[in-house]
């Protein structure tokens, strides 16, 4: 994969929307993730900075813009480098 792209399941795990990569894969394959409004069902989908994700987790729906690609899963404070809340205005 290109250096400016990252697997969707890996990014969701790094960004702490899922506890494990397997859970991230299951979330994607169940159709709970959209990129730019289009449903994605492949965990290997290439994600890039600037993409807008809609992620439906059990008790909330998050709409975020990807601002960075992760290199490792860190603490909760480290996710601020990966995404920002999306505001269409």
Secondary structure by P-SEA (a helix, b strand, c coil): cccccccaaaaaaaacccccaaaaaaaaaaccccccccccccccccccccbbbbbbcccbbbbbbbccccccccccccccccccccccc
